[in-house]
Amino acid sequence: NAGVMQNPRHLVRRRGQEARLRCSPMKGHSHVYWYRQLPEEGLKFMVYLQKENIIDESGMPKERFSAEFPKEGPSILRIQQVVRGDSAAYFCASSPQGAPNTGELFFGEGSRLTVL
Amino acid sequence: SQQGEEDPQALSIQEGENATMNCSYKTSINNLQWYRQNSGRGLVHLILIRSNEREKHSGRLRVTLDTSKKSSSLLITASRAADTASYFCATDADTGGFKTIFGAGTRLFVKA
């Protein structure tokens, strides 16, 4: 029973390139969350999605960042025209039920983005 | 605004001692959770306590919740070197938001 799968685990991009991070939730989970973590800091909420719907994107920057969770396939977090400040670990989590009483989140191992 | 805030930011103890970490939050909640993160890894769920519960145990973990003070504590008894990790509290607000909010974490170092 595979857990939350994220790829790539490590990604290096030059400034101005695009970064695309993928997340496959646990089997049977239809709620996906993306978080960003800077070194030595906590997780900052970015976006909450259900299949084909963005439920809450209040933590996502208005420009350059987008997320989707299509009917088929993984959830994608896309960062266009990356800047050095985008360097961080990006974590995906899934849950079998959603807000407002989500309960336990199941996390992937994260994708670590380095922008040169 | 940020929900959970942990205290202390860092804690260093000897193996066998107890470790206590505290978390404060700002708005009313449905539940509060504690997670653990080993360096370079994802977060692992430890325990969930609902807003109508005051105390919960799981193995060497004991969590308390005081909704009047908007605070929670995580106690790890008889700590082991393998408990070295960062510990985060997380809250689901009951105010119609759709996100679980994490604090900045307590970094625990258990010396063998």
Chai-1 contact restraints between the chains, C-beta under 6 A:
chainA,res_idxA,chainB,res_idxB,connection_type,confidence,min_distance_angstrom,max_distance_angstrom,comment,restraint_id
A,G42,B,F88,contact,1.0,0.0,6.0,A-B,restraint_1
A,G42,B,F102,contact,1.0,0.0,6.0,A-B,restraint_2
A,G42,B,G103,contact,1.0,0.0,6.0,A-B,restraint_3
A,G42,B,A104,contact,1.0,0.0,6.0,A-B,restraint_4
A,G42,B,G105,contact,1.0,0.0,6.0,A-B,restraint_5
A,L43,B,F102,contact,1.0,0.0,6.0,A-B,restraint_6
A,F45,B,K99,contact,1.0,0.0,6.0,A-B,restraint_7
A,Y48,B,F98,contact,1.0,0.0,6.0,A-B,restraint_8
A,Y48,B,K99,contact,1.0,0.0,6.0,A-B,restraint_9
A,I55,B,F98,contact,1.0,0.0,6.0,A-B,restraint_10
A,D56,B,F98,contact,1.0,0.0,6.0,A-B,restraint_11
A,D56,B,K99,contact,1.0,0.0,6.0,A-B,restraint_12
A,A99,B,F98,contact,1.0,0.0,6.0,A-B,restraint_13
A,P100,B,N30,contact,1.0,0.0,6.0,A-B,restraint_14
A,N101,B,N30,contact,1.0,0.0,6.0,A-B,restraint_15
A,T102,B,D92,contact,1.0,0.0,6.0,A-B,restraint_16
A,T102,B,T100,contact,1.0,0.0,6.0,A-B,restraint_17
A,E104,B,H45,contact,1.0,0.0,6.0,A-B,restraint_18
A,F107,B,G42,contact,1.0,0.0,6.0,A-B,restraint_19
A,F107,B,L43,contact,1.0,0.0,6.0,A-B,restraint_20
A,G108,B,G42,contact,1.0,0.0,6.0,A-B,restraint_21
A,E109,B,G42,contact,1.0,0.0,6.0,A-B,restraint_22
A,G110,B,G42,contact,1.0,0.0,6.0,A-B,restraint_23
